[in-house]
């Protein structure tokens, strides 16, 4: 059974920082690319950042230079360090993996990030 469990969300003022964590189980974590998505209120889910199994990273233009994705294969955990947060970063943040082994996508339950102005 594959599970993705996010943590680290909360309420922060504009300009502040948060670090999200997503711990995976049921997959060979080191063999999978991991991604963070977010869904702002009333909007569609969008890709925020991703990291391949070889640690290549990519970011949405809206967060590049402010957010950093990283992974710790020994802990089966992917992180999203979010700095210089803006009110428009307010969203539910989801961890995502596409498992080639199981042939399907998996999502975490989401963690709320709220940035006040």
C-alpha positions, 0 to 999 in steps of 0.5 A, a space after each residue: 500500500 502506497 502512502 504519502 503523508 505531508 506535514 509542515 503547513 500552517 499560517 505565516 505572514 508574507 515574507 515568511 518561510 515554511 518547510 513542507 515534508 512528504 514521507 512516502 511508504 510502499 514504494 522504492 522511494 529512490 527510484 521515483 521522481 517526486 513532485 509538489 502540487 498546489 491548489 489555490 482556493 477556487 483554482 485548479 491544481 498546479 505543479 509547483 516543483 519536482 525532483 527526479 531520482 537523479 536530483 534534477 529539479 524543476 520549478 514553476 515560474 511563480 516560485 523559482 528562486 523562492 522555493 527549493 525542493 530536495 529529497 532524503 532517500 534514507 528517510 523516504 522524504 521529499 521537502 519543499 522549502 518555501 521562502 519569501 512567501 506571498 499571499 498568492 502562495 496560499 493553497 493546499 499543497 500536495 505531494 505526488 508520485 507517478 509509480 511506474 512499478 504500480 502503473 498509477 498516480 498517488 497523492 498525499 492528503 494535502 497540507 494547508 498553507 496560508 500566507 497573510 498580507 
